[in-house]
Each structure stands twice: as C-alpha cells, then as structure tokens.
Amino acid sequence: MASNWDELERWMEGQQLPKGFEVLREPDWVERFVRRMMTKSLPEIAGKITGTGAAATKESKLYLTVLYKLPPGADRDNVRLFVREDALRIEGLPGGKSESVKLPKLVKPRLCHAVVKAGELQVKLKKRQGLRKVHEHLIDWD
C-alpha cells in the first residue's frame, strides 16, 4: 500500500494544478481529508480508523453511547473523562497514555453519564438536535 501512495505522490508532483489546488500535493492533507470523509460516511468504524479500535458506538434517536474497553491495570483514581461536542478523551490509562474517540454525531458535552461495568467504560451522551431555531431580527436602515 505504501508504494501506491509513493506513486501517487510522484504523479501529483508532475501535475500542473490550477491556482489554489497546491494543497493536493501535500500527502498529509490528502490523508486527513480521506480520513475525515471515511469517518463521516462510516461512523461505526471511525474509532478503528482514528484510534486503537477499543471504542464502539451505539446510537439511538436521542442518545449516543460510547463503549470503551479499559486496558488491564486501569486505576479508578487516575482515569478521567473529557467530553467535547465532537469527541471524547480518556486520560490516565496505564503507562500515562490517553485515548481520543471521535464521535459520529455532535453531542451536548454537559449531558453525560459514565459508568464502568466489567472493565468497560460506558459513556451515554445526549445528541445535539439537528433542528436549529431561526430568529428574525430587525434591520436598521439609515
């Protein structure tokens, strides 16, 4: 697979790209772009693409549940959970490691319930609703 990327990189170097498309010559940018597109189109495998694959997600109409298998030796006093709208981060894992898990949908970070059962961290998050309110505002005309 690496040789295919090398061939693509050599081919891109020889192309005369229009102005503004120079970014396509940067393999890191292309890799991030492909990773983002795969994550959006296949959210159930997003954890396997971006992380260790220890996380799985379940989705209902209102909630998103992340199941993360804690590694052996995880200490309850050290493990900490941080939640953003688009990802969560688990810190304090054995060896001073941390793990980030991309979420397939946006969530409300403050509405979270986390519990460890049988060595698995279960994080239940409330999804952000897709409907956005629209407000009409007055316009001042001079």
Order of alpha helices (4+ residues) and beta strands (2+ residues): alpha-alpha-alpha-beta-beta-beta-beta-beta-beta-beta
